[in-house]
Amino acid sequence: MRTVLYYAPGSASFLVHWLMIEFGMDYELRRVDFDSDAQKSPEYLALNPNGVVPTLVIDGKALHEAPALAMWLAERHPQWGFAPAPDDPRRFEFLQWMFDLANEVQPLVRQWWFPNPVAGPEQREAVKTHAGRRLAGHWRRINAHLAAHGPYLLGAEPTVPDFFLVLLMRIGRKMEASALEFPHLAELARRMTARPTFATLYQREGLSEWP
């Protein structure tokens, strides 16, 4: 089975790439050069019509959407315990956190990095300020959850939402309120980034900044 991951360093593909390393998957890595707008090329849009990363191609079939890919990969590797089975009491909480992070947290990070390009400078700064303040509220909420139920989102062991959360914490590192200012989020980040696979991920993507 031939597997190809189209990625951009430190982007949403980070989540999928990290899990593929955790699972010891054999894959080919292809960088999508955002600086040259390679994600908008006809060749790439034929794989992913949204023009974003990641795209995971398995035996010629292109799959995309990072949270969906992360859940799917974890369910294909159940021995790692990163996705509770359908009859597991933690299953709904697992799904709830995945949708919470995808629908509530990730859009704010995206707004901060990519405010409306047709708006004026003052409007873009207002969008960034608003997104940063709202994200700080989410960090407080998640920190309180971890204080009561941690050290991971589902309790004693990490699952896919923890990997997703670390991605969002990293992408939001330059925003008004850093997630690392919140002690239980900082502890989760410390635990997750201490995994040997995190160092491998950084080496393969050429990353160094954060935590």
Backbone torsions as a table, in degrees:
resi	resn	phi	psi	omega
1	MET	NA	124.2	-179.0
2	ARG	-95.8	126.7	-176.9
3	THR	-124.5	128.5	179.9
4	VAL	-127.1	129.3	175.8
5	LEU	-108.9	119.2	172.1
6	TYR	-90.2	127.2	-170.9
7	TYR	-144.0	167.0	166.1
8	ALA	-132.9	134.4	-173.9
9	PRO	-55.0	129.7	174.8
10	GLY	73.9	4.4	-179.2
11	SER	-89.5	-165.8	-179.9
12	ALA	-59.5	-25.7	178.4
13	SER	-63.9	-20.0	177.2
14	PHE	-50.9	-42.8	-178.9
15	LEU	-61.5	-49.4	-177.7
16	VAL	-67.2	-43.4	-179.7
17	HIS	-60.4	-44.0	-179.4
18	TRP	-59.2	-46.8	-179.5
19	LEU	-66.3	-36.2	177.6
20	MET	-62.3	-36.3	175.8
21	ILE	-68.6	-44.2	177.8
22	GLU	-54.9	-41.2	-175.5
23	PHE	-84.9	0.8	178.0
24	GLY	65.1	32.9	-177.3
25	MET	-74.5	149.7	175.2
26	ASP	-94.5	119.2	-174.5
27	TYR	-151.3	161.3	172.9
28	GLU	-105.1	136.8	-177.3
29	LEU	-106.8	126.6	178.2
30	ARG	-126.0	119.4	-178.7
31	ARG	-79.8	135.7	174.3
32	VAL	-100.8	114.9	-173.9
33	ASP	-82.0	101.3	179.8
34	PHE	-67.1	-29.9	-178.5
35	ASP	-62.0	-29.6	178.5
36	SER	-102.2	11.0	-179.7
37	ASP	58.5	36.0	179.5
38	ALA	-62.0	-25.1	179.7
39	GLN	-69.4	-14.1	179.2
40	LYS	-101.7	3.5	-179.1
41	SER	-70.8	151.5	178.3
42	PRO	-57.5	-35.8	-178.1
43	GLU	-64.9	-43.5	-178.9
44	TYR	-74.4	-39.6	179.6
45	LEU	-62.8	-24.5	175.3
46	ALA	-67.4	-26.6	177.1
47	LEU	-87.8	-42.9	-176.6
48	ASN	-137.3	97.6	-175.0
49	PRO	-64.3	-14.0	176.6
50	ASN	-80.7	-13.4	178.4
51	GLY	65.9	38.6	179.5
52	VAL	-131.9	172.0	172.5
53	VAL	-113.5	155.1	5.4
54	PRO	-88.4	163.0	162.8
55	THR	-127.2	127.9	178.4
56	LEU	-111.5	118.7	-178.9
57	VAL	-107.4	119.2	179.8
58	ILE	-120.4	115.6	-177.7
59	ASP	49.9	43.0	175.6
60	GLY	86.3	-7.1	179.5
61	LYS	-97.8	124.2	-177.5
62	ALA	-90.0	128.5	179.1
63	LEU	-122.7	146.2	178.4
64	HIS	-148.5	-178.5	-171.7
65	GLU	83.8	104.0	-171.9
66	ALA	-56.4	-49.8	-179.3
67	PRO	-61.2	-40.4	178.9
68	ALA	-64.4	-42.9	178.7
69	LEU	-62.9	-41.7	-179.2
70	ALA	-62.2	-45.1	178.5
71	MET	-64.0	-43.7	-177.7
72	TRP	-63.2	-44.3	179.2
73	LEU	-63.9	-41.5	-179.8
74	ALA	-64.0	-37.3	179.6
75	GLU	-72.1	-24.0	175.1
76	ARG	-81.1	-10.1	178.0
77	HIS	-127.6	62.0	-172.4
78	PRO	-63.6	-22.1	-177.9
79	GLN	-63.8	-18.3	179.9
80	TRP	-83.5	-17.4	176.6
81	GLY	72.7	20.9	-177.7
82	PHE	-86.7	-7.5	178.0
83	ALA	-138.3	108.4	179.5
84	PRO	-57.7	140.8	179.4
85	ALA	-65.4	160.5	-178.4
86	PRO	-54.3	-31.4	-179.4
87	ASP	-93.8	6.0	178.3
88	ASP	-76.7	135.5	179.4
89	PRO	-58.5	-21.4	-179.1
90	ARG	-86.8	-1.9	-171.7
91	ARG	-60.4	-46.0	-178.7
92	PHE	-65.0	-41.1	179.2
93	GLU	-61.0	-39.3	176.3
94	PHE	-57.8	-51.3	-179.6
95	LEU	-64.6	-39.9	-179.5
96	GLN	-60.3	-43.8	179.8
97	TRP	-68.0	-37.8	178.4
98	MET	-61.8	-44.5	-179.9
99	PHE	-72.9	-34.6	177.1
100	ASP	-60.8	-49.7	-179.1
101	LEU	-65.0	-39.5	-178.3
102	ALA	-72.1	-35.6	-173.0
103	ASN	-97.8	-28.0	-176.1
104	GLU	-104.4	-43.0	-172.6
105	VAL	-92.0	-51.2	-175.5
106	GLN	-58.0	-41.7	179.7
107	PRO	-60.2	-32.8	179.0
108	LEU	-69.8	-39.3	176.5
109	VAL	-63.3	-42.4	179.5
110	ARG	-64.3	-41.4	178.8
111	GLN	-60.9	-38.4	-178.9
112	TRP	-66.6	-44.5	-179.1
113	TRP	-75.0	-32.5	-174.7
114	PHE	-130.1	65.6	175.6
115	PRO	-64.4	162.8	-175.4
116	ASN	-46.8	113.7	-175.6
117	PRO	-67.6	-19.0	-179.5
118	VAL	-92.1	-5.5	178.2
119	ALA	-80.7	160.8	176.9
120	GLY	-76.4	168.6	-177.9
121	PRO	-55.9	-41.9	-178.4
122	GLU	-66.3	-39.4	178.6
123	GLN	-66.3	-41.5	178.9
124	ARG	-63.2	-40.8	178.1
125	GLU	-65.3	-36.8	177.6
126	ALA	-64.1	-40.4	177.6
127	VAL	-62.7	-44.0	-179.6
128	LYS	-63.7	-41.8	179.0
129	THR	-63.2	-44.8	179.5
130	HIS	-62.2	-45.4	179.8
131	ALA	-62.4	-41.5	-179.7
132	GLY	-63.4	-41.0	179.9
133	ARG	-68.2	-41.3	178.4
134	ARG	-65.9	-39.1	179.2
135	LEU	-64.1	-38.7	177.9
136	ALA	-58.2	-36.5	176.8
137	GLY	-64.7	-38.7	177.0
138	HIS	-67.5	-39.2	177.5
139	TRP	-60.5	-42.1	178.3
140	ARG	-62.4	-43.0	179.6
141	ARG	-62.0	-47.1	-177.9
142	ILE	-69.3	-37.5	177.3
143	ASN	-60.1	-42.2	178.8
144	ALA	-64.5	-39.1	177.2
145	HIS	-61.9	-45.3	180.0
146	LEU	-64.1	-37.2	178.3
147	ALA	-60.6	-36.3	-176.9
148	ALA	-88.8	-29.5	-169.3
149	HIS	-131.8	2.6	-172.7
150	GLY	-74.5	-165.2	18.2
151	PRO	-81.6	-12.5	177.7
152	TYR	-109.3	169.8	-174.6
153	LEU	-60.2	-35.7	179.5
154	LEU	-101.8	10.0	176.7
155	GLY	121.0	-123.6	-168.4
156	ALA	-79.9	-22.7	-174.1
157	GLU	-126.6	148.7	179.7
158	PRO	-72.8	147.9	173.1
159	THR	-134.6	178.7	-175.8
160	VAL	-52.3	-41.2	179.7
161	PRO	-57.2	-29.4	178.1
162	ASP	-68.4	-39.4	175.5
163	PHE	-64.1	-41.9	179.1
164	PHE	-62.8	-44.1	179.8
165	LEU	-61.3	-42.0	178.4
166	VAL	-62.0	-41.4	175.4
167	LEU	-55.8	-48.6	-177.1
168	LEU	-67.8	-36.2	176.0
169	MET	-62.3	-39.7	-179.6
170	ARG	-69.8	-46.0	-179.1
171	ILE	-63.5	-32.4	180.0
172	GLY	-88.7	15.0	-172.7
173	ARG	-62.3	-25.9	-176.2
174	LYS	-98.7	4.7	-178.0
175	MET	-79.5	170.7	-172.4
176	GLU	-52.5	-44.2	178.6
177	ALA	-115.9	113.2	177.0
178	SER	-76.1	140.1	177.6
179	ALA	-60.4	-28.2	-177.2
180	LEU	-71.5	-7.4	174.7
181	GLU	-75.3	-13.3	-178.0
182	PHE	-102.4	120.4	-166.8
183	PRO	-59.0	-39.4	-176.8
184	HIS	-77.0	-32.1	171.3
185	LEU	-66.6	-41.2	178.7
186	ALA	-62.6	-38.6	178.5
187	GLU	-67.6	-40.7	176.3
188	LEU	-61.8	-43.6	178.3
189	ALA	-60.9	-41.0	179.4
190	ARG	-61.5	-44.5	-179.7
191	ARG	-64.9	-44.5	-176.1
192	MET	-70.8	-41.3	-178.2
193	THR	-75.9	-11.6	174.7
194	ALA	-79.8	-10.0	178.5
195	ARG	-66.1	135.5	180.0
196	PRO	-55.0	-30.5	-178.7
197	THR	-66.5	-26.2	178.9
198	PHE	-66.7	-42.3	177.3
199	ALA	-63.8	-39.2	177.4
200	THR	-63.7	-42.9	178.4
201	LEU	-59.7	-47.0	179.7
202	TYR	-61.4	-40.2	-179.6
203	GLN	-66.2	-43.3	-177.1
204	ARG	-71.6	-29.2	179.9
205	GLU	-97.2	-2.7	178.2
206	GLY	69.3	37.2	-177.3
207	LEU	-101.1	155.5	176.9
208	SER	-145.2	-31.6	-173.9
209	GLU	-75.3	134.8	177.3
210	TRP	75.0	140.0	3.0
211	PRO	-83.7	NA	NA
